[in-house]
Amino acid sequence: MRGPAILNAAGLALVLGASMASIWTGRPTASARSEAPPPASASPDAPIVDHGGFVLPRGDYRRIIAANTVAAALLLELGEPDRLLAVSEDTRNGFRGYRYAGKATIAHTTDFEAILAMHPDLVLVNVIGDPRPMQRMRDAGVVVFDLGEMRGLSTLIPNIHQIAAILGHPERGDAFARSVLEQMATVDVSLAKSGRPRAMYLSVYGDSVFGGARGTSYDDVLTAAGLVDAAGDYRDWPRYTIEQVLALDPDVIVTNAGMRPRICEHPALSLLRACGGTDRVVEVDGALLEDPGPAMVEAARTIHAAVFGPAATASTPQK
């Protein structure tokens, strides 16, 4: 199953409905294109369950710490600004970090004493690896909600509905989720569906070459931008061999700003066709490109404009 960025009008409704159901069951959606019709909105009294199966106590949460960039962005979109108590340093330094001016910051979820000193009534986290900092906060009486992995649309849409339900405004989640999906689906509205360039995300650190493939925001962004993910047979965040990259030989390489020389001056990678012209290697601000939240829309637009030109838009899609 390819990333859910390739969406038509019917697909939008199915994604939206399926993701809403996953909030209340605590289970991720199995597919972005469920064959079942979208279910009706869940009862306001239904439990809100986090990634680890924790049932959130009902409450009017007014002092919320967002310990990751996605949670912070969604709280600004869905809630009153004064309900966001603090954000992570990565958020403050990330894409449009200026929006969090005046908010307190935490270095990490391990910054236990600083978090307790703020007296939050809720901390939103995404636990990857060691769960002990989250458990330590819970042992101290802090309510912690784990949003799970941040992979792109497949996790963002359920997270939107979860946070909207936590805030007591599920209708805001419905509207915003629909808006994100529609925007991602229409970035490439002017392009024919066939003959699209093959592209892949690459980054080089020392002798290691890394990518972002199916099941990640990189695949969502590339596909929404009107490109075919050349790494479609890979999943997650692969570490490639040089031979694998040369075999894929994409038409377009998308990478972080400043990364082009590391790729195209590499003795072997310099043979890639994309390194033959500066317009075939698209560099994007890392704070934007690596954000698996609503900023994916802006990332897709940026890549689309770089590859096809800023005027590559139309009122109706080509067949």
C-alpha positions in Angstrom: 0.0 0.0 0.0 1.5 3.3 -1.0 1.4 6.4 1.3 -2.0 8.0 1.7 -1.0 11.2 -0.1 -2.5 10.0 -3.4 -6.1 10.8 -2.7 -9.3 11.5 -4.7 -12.5 12.9 -3.3 -13.8 9.5 -2.3 -10.5 8.6 -0.7 -10.5 11.7 1.4 -13.8 10.7 3.0 -12.6 7.2 3.6 -9.3 8.3 5.2 -11.2 10.7 7.4 -13.8 8.2 8.5 -11.3 5.4 9.2 -9.0 7.6 11.2 -11.8 8.9 13.3 -12.7 5.3 14.3 -9.1 4.6 15.3 -9.2 7.2 18.0 -11.9 5.5 20.0 -10.6 2.0 19.7 -6.9 2.8 20.3 -6.0 0.8 17.1 -4.3 2.4 14.1 -6.1 2.3 10.8 -5.0 -0.7 8.7 -5.3 1.2 5.5 -5.8 4.8 4.3 -8.3 3.6 1.8 -10.7 1.5 3.9 -13.4 -0.3 1.9 -15.9 0.4 4.6 -18.0 3.6 4.6 -16.8 6.2 7.1 -18.5 5.7 10.5 -20.6 8.3 12.2 -18.8 10.5 14.8 -18.1 8.7 18.0 -20.0 9.5 21.2 -18.5 12.4 23.2 -18.6 10.0 26.2 -16.4 7.4 24.4 -12.9 6.9 26.0 -9.9 8.6 24.4 -7.1 6.0 24.2 -3.4 6.7 23.6 -0.9 4.7 21.6 0.0 2.5 24.6 -3.6 1.8 25.6 -3.8 4.4 28.3 -7.4 5.8 28.8 -7.3 9.5 29.3 -9.2 10.7 32.3 -12.0 13.1 31.4 -11.1 16.7 32.2 -10.8 20.3 31.1 -7.1 20.4 30.3 -5.8 24.0 30.4 -2.1 23.6 31.1 -0.7 21.4 28.3 2.9 20.7 27.6 3.6 19.5 24.0 6.8 17.5 24.0 7.1 17.2 20.2 6.6 19.4 17.2 3.4 17.7 15.9 1.6 18.0 19.2 2.6 21.7 19.5 1.4 22.5 16.0 -1.9 20.8 16.5 -2.6 22.5 19.8 -2.1 25.9 18.0 -4.5 24.8 15.2 -7.2 23.3 17.4 -7.1 25.0 20.8 -7.0 28.3 22.5 -3.3 29.6 22.6 -3.3 29.9 26.3 -3.9 26.2 26.8 -0.4 25.5 25.4 1.9 25.8 28.4 5.3 24.8 27.0 6.9 23.2 24.0 10.1 21.3 23.3 13.3 23.1 22.3 13.1 21.2 18.9 9.7 22.9 18.4 11.0 26.3 19.2 13.9 25.8 16.8 11.8 24.1 14.2 9.6 25.2 11.3 7.8 28.4 12.2 9.2 28.3 15.7 8.4 32.0 16.1 4.7 31.0 16.6 5.7 29.8 20.1 7.3 33.0 21.3 6.5 33.5 24.9 6.0 29.8 25.6 8.2 28.0 28.1 10.4 25.3 26.7 11.6 21.9 27.9 14.8 20.2 26.6 13.4 16.7 26.7 10.8 14.5 28.5 13.7 13.5 30.8 13.7 17.1 32.0 11.6 15.8 34.9 12.0 18.5 37.5 11.4 21.3 35.0 8.2 19.7 33.8 6.9 19.2 37.4 7.7 22.8 38.2 5.3 24.0 35.5 2.4 22.1 37.1 0.9 20.8 33.8 -2.4 19.0 33.8 -1.4 17.1 30.6 1.8 16.3 28.8 1.6 15.1 25.2 4.5 12.9 24.1 5.5 10.4 21.4 7.4 7.7 23.1 10.1 6.1 21.0 12.5 3.9 22.9 12.7 4.3 26.6 9.3 4.6 28.3 10.6 5.3 31.7 10.4 9.2 31.6 6.7 8.9 30.7 6.1 6.4 33.5 8.1 8.6 36.0 5.8 11.5 35.2 2.7 9.4 35.7 4.0 8.1 39.0 4.3 11.7 40.1 0.6 12.3 39.3 1.0 14.0 35.8 -1.4 12.9 33.1 0.6 11.8 30.1 -0.8 11.0 26.7 1.3 9.1 24.2 0.6 10.0 20.6 2.8 7.2 19.2 5.1 7.4 16.2 5.1 10.4 14.0 5.2 8.9 10.5 3.2 11.3 8.3 -0.4 11.3 7.3 -1.1 7.8 8.6 -0.4 9.0 12.1 -1.1 12.7 11.8 -4.8 12.4 11.0 -5.6 10.2 14.0 -3.5 12.5 16.1 -5.6 15.5 14.9 -8.8 13.8 16.1 -7.3 12.7 19.4 -6.1 16.2 20.3 -9.4 17.8 19.2 -11.3 15.3 21.4 -8.9 16.0 24.3 -9.7 19.7 23.9 -13.4 19.0 23.9 -13.9 20.2 20.3 -14.0 17.2 18.0 -15.6 19.3 15.3 -12.4 21.2 15.0 -10.5 18.0 14.3 -13.0 17.0 11.6 -12.5 20.3 9.8 -8.8 20.5 10.2 -8.2 16.8 9.2 -10.3 17.4 6.1 -8.4 20.5 5.3 -4.9 18.9 5.6 -6.0 15.9 3.4 -7.5 18.2 0.7 -4.4 20.4 0.6 -2.1 17.4 0.3 -4.3 15.9 -2.4 -4.3 19.1 -4.5 -0.7 20.2 -4.5 -0.2 18.3 -7.8 -3.6 19.2 -9.3 -2.1 20.5 -12.6 -0.1 17.4 -13.4 -0.9 14.5 -15.7 -1.1 11.2 -13.8 1.5 9.5 -16.0 5.1 10.3 -16.8 5.9 11.8 -13.4 9.6 12.0 -12.4 10.9 9.4 -10.0 12.3 10.9 -6.9 13.8 9.9 -3.5 14.8 11.5 -0.3 18.5 11.1 0.5 20.9 12.3 3.2 24.6 11.4 3.5 26.5 11.4 6.8 30.1 10.2 6.5 30.0 7.0 4.6 26.3 6.3 5.4 23.4 7.0 3.1 20.0 7.3 4.6 16.5 7.7 3.2 12.8 7.9 4.0 10.5 5.5 2.2 7.0 4.1 2.4 5.4 4.6 5.8 7.0 7.9 6.4 6.3 11.6 5.9 9.0 11.7 3.2 6.9 9.4 1.0 3.8 11.4 1.7 5.5 14.6 0.7 7.1 13.3 -2.4 3.9 11.8 -3.7 1.8 14.9 -2.9 4.4 17.0 -4.7 3.7 15.1 -7.9 6.6 12.7 -7.9 6.8 8.9 -7.9 8.8 7.6 -4.9 11.7 5.7 -6.4 12.2 3.9 -3.1 8.7 2.5 -3.1 9.9 -1.0 -2.5 11.6 0.1 0.7 9.9 0.9 4.0 10.6 3.3 6.9 14.0 5.0 7.1 16.4 2.7 5.3 20.2 2.9 5.4 21.1 2.3 1.7 24.2 0.8 0.2 25.8 2.9 -2.6 24.9 0.1 -5.0 21.2 0.3 -4.0 21.1 4.0 -4.6 22.8 3.7 -8.0 20.4 1.0 -9.0 17.4 3.2 -8.1 19.0 6.2 -9.9 16.1 8.7 -9.4 15.4 11.6 -11.7 15.1 13.9 -8.7 16.8 13.8 -5.3 15.2 15.6 -2.4 17.4 16.4 0.5 18.1 18.8 3.4 19.5 22.3 2.7 23.3 22.1 2.3 23.3 18.4 1.6 23.8 18.5 -2.2 27.6 18.7 -2.1 27.8 15.6 0.1 25.7 13.7 -2.4 26.9 14.9 -5.7 30.6 15.2 -4.8 30.7 11.7 -3.5 32.9 9.6 -5.8 30.2 7.1 -6.6 27.0 9.0 -6.0 28.2 11.7 -8.4 27.2 9.2 -11.2 23.5 9.7 -10.3 21.6 11.3 -13.1 20.1 13.8 -10.7 23.6 15.2 -10.0 23.9 16.1 -13.6 21.9 19.3 -13.1 21.3 21.6 -10.2 17.6 21.6 -10.8 17.4 17.8 -10.2 18.6 18.0 -6.6 16.0 19.9 -4.5 17.3 21.2 -1.2 14.7 22.0 1.4 15.1 23.5 4.9 15.5 20.5 7.2 13.1 21.9 9.8 10.4 21.9 7.2 11.3 18.7 5.3 11.7 16.6 8.5 8.4 17.8 10.1 5.8 15.0 10.0 3.0 17.3 11.0 0.8 19.9 9.1 4.0 21.4 7.7 4.0 18.5 5.2 1.7 20.6 3.1 4.2 23.4 2.8 7.0 20.9 2.2 5.1 19.3 -0.7 4.4 22.7 -2.2 8.0 23.7 -1.9 9.2 20.6 -3.7 6.5 20.8 -6.3 7.5 24.4 -7.2 11.2 23.5 -7.3 10.7 20.6 -9.7 7.8 21.9 -11.9 8.0 25.7 -11.5 6.0 28.0 -9.3 3.3 28.5 -11.9 2.6 24.7 -12.2 -1.0 25.0 -11.0 -4.4 24.8 -12.6 -8.0 24.9 -11.6 -8.7 21.4 -12.9 -6.5 18.3 -12.9 -5.4 16.8 -16.2 -6.4 13.2 -16.9 
